[in-house]
Amino acid sequence: MRCFLAVPLADPCLTAAQRLQGELRERVPDVRWARPETLHLTVHFFGVIDDERVATALEIMAPIAQRIAPFVVGLDRLGAFPPRGAPRVLWLGSVRDIAPLIALALACRLELGAAGFEIEARRYHAHCTLGRPRLPWAADARAAWDAAAAEGQTLMRFTASRLVLYESRTASGGAVYTEHSSMAFDSQR
């Protein structure tokens, strides 16, 4: 199964992010937009792993989720990866209200790495993928994205209350993410 761990956006942020994505769809051409119903902040990408490894990952992650209290995440800016050259990912993110999310990602990396899972070497960057440009991306499409990103965004906040293991399936119109397992943040801290 191809899968990843993520914190799903929740209302009121989910509705605001979906509205923003719809506005961007009107302004920025030549983008394969992410399915709005499953907008999320990826915590760890596994790639393809078998059912036994999925079960092991869930055993590792459940206690981590139980130790975490629900936390507020704020999203308020647009960006692209890579930041220079032809972008492959267009995202919504923030530089504030993300310390608990970063701590969660680092705890996941530590425990999953100790169990032999492949771990991302790059610094964790909390973001919600909104879309992926169709390459080669026309200059006018890039200019429209850059103009939207320069405008700044109204702060969208939500309370992160769970960690989800999503299964990712390739489909026409983009990947389809199905919730496989959900782990509530339970700490009463």
Buried (B, 14 or more C-beta within 10 A) or exposed (E): BBBBBBBBBBEEBBBBBBEBBEEBBEEBBBBEBBEBEBBBBBBBEBEEBEEEBBEBBBEBBBEBBEEBEBBEBBBBBBBBEEEEEEBEBBBBBBEEBBEBBBEBBEBBBEBBEEEEBEEEEEEBBBBBBBBBBEEEBEEEBBEBBBEBBEEEBEBBBBEBBBBBBBBBEEEEEEBBBEBBBEBEBBEEE
